Amino acid sequence: MTTTASIKTVSAVAAREILRRRTFAIISHPDAGKTTLTEKLLLYGGAIGLAGSVTSKKDQQSTSSDWMAMEKERGISVSSTVLQFDYKGCCVNLLDTPGHHDFSEDTYRVLSAVDAAVMVIDAGKGIQAQTLKLFDVCRKRGVPIFVFINKMDRPSRPPLELLDELETVLKLAPSPVNWPLGDGPRFRGVYDRQKGQVNLFEKTAHGAFKAPLAVAGIEDDKVREALDDDIYEAVIQEIEMLDGLTEPLDVEQVLAGEQMPIYFGSAMNNFGVQSMLESFLKLAPAPTGRVSDDKIVPPNTDNFSGFVFKIQANMNPRHRDRAVFVRIVSGVFERDMQVVDQRTGKKVRLSNAQKLFGQDRETLDLAYAGDILALVGNYDFLIGDTLTSDPKVVYNEMPRFTPECFAYILNNDTAGIKRYRSGMAQLMKEGVAQAYRVHGSSQAVPMLGAVGPLQFEVLQARLLSEYKVETRLESPPWSVVQWFKENAPDTSRRSQDPPVVNLTSGCVLAQDQDGNWVVLLNSKYLISFVKDRNEHLTFRDSATE
């Protein structure tokens, strides 16, 4: 891939604004503390004055990033959230993502819109299944990884053991930026290897306020008094060992995805959060370009361009509006500017752009490459659309995932059929599920496919809370989908007519939402039988292979 040559660049003022952007996501296995860390970064960034608790009680704040009713009830994130704040000269675009496997498709899309990722690891559990999946996505996309080993104030695995696991499993060189002083009830702070200083912390009530911070050298009497003798001796030995076991921190290696900075701390009690944030902002990349026609479009290109990576219906239920999230790749956004939607070829005026902070919003007049733009209204955009003032630019950033479960969501109230149809149409545009029309089926509504069954529960809950529609779930007999194409297409066949496919028992033909023909099967073992019976067809596991 090459960078476009002889391009016109943005003004010096805009170039400085782009360079101070830092756009990143926080990823983790469920319950590793991702949303809690997000809240504490906002606390230190001055975006909020009091941090909420994900497992909040009635008299506590709920988190800024978890705004959906279902999120507040269950204490989990089911939707990605955009939060922007300024901190020490940087404009930070922070994307909080769902950790649960059933919402991983939303997380994967968010990873297409960021330039770096902070991976949260539970110090007591190490690398878990969903963490590894998300890491693999980051690696494929070339996203630099920063690791925050969380919950050091609880009984933890030995830090050297965690370091070894990270290196063995992730195949990246670990470079600890700080080192923990004890764990569990005897956790007293972290040693900053860059500055040669110990940061001692005090607990605050529920971690709601910034923790008091004391700084001292490792041999200072204050440090010796704070630590038990055995912990102090162990820390001294480990710090000496690290110089021989790990490579020095190298920014170029980090940005190339060959080395991962590692931070230890406790998000719940604010241990190590501020130092991690400040170090991260120094090391993390400014906005990076994206590929169009095998060429990288640099962020300082004068022409505006971006792509839609998320759609959220009913962020303000009173207005029944949709928020279309756009990652700005190049140039400067100005309110009321005209762009082309490359999918439809239509010119669109971007008149209602807003800056979002969770569910809160304010009108946005200017935004720069690296920023996340929220277009609020009834724009006819779909996930993956390229919006640009340069007709030659088209981005292909959106992954498409193979569903792992299927269901029908059926309306229980015939009087609410209009609300049901409207709600399903709006929610399906978010891309959380894929629609399939089963050939020859008498079912009036499409079958839905999703990565995990919790997606169907969320759709049902939102239909009820946002559209006042009661529904029921019905499970179809199929659990596997295979896309296919004809090796020698029949040009006389009409598009609505199915291709000739020799099906076995337990299989049926269907069309996905893009009109592609697929085979639905009730078991994986049937795939080989169907392939053997249809040598005139080429089968694949996903729509985009």
Helices and strands as residue ranges (DSSP letters): E 2-3, H 12-19, E 21-28, H 34-44, H 69-74, E 81-87, E 90-96, G 101-103, H 104-111, E 116-122, H 129-141, E 145-150, H 159-170, E 173-176, E 178-180, G 184-186, E 189-192, E 197-201, G 205-207, E 213-217, H 221-226, H 229-245, H 251-255, E 259-264, H 273-283, E 290-292, E 295-297, E 305-313, E 322-330, E 332-334, E 337-341, E 346-350, E 353-357, E 360-363, E 366-368, E 372-377, E 386-388, E 405-411, G 414-416, H 417-428, E 434-438, E 447-450, H 454-467, E 471-474, E 480-486, E 507-512, E 517-521, H 526-533, E 537-540
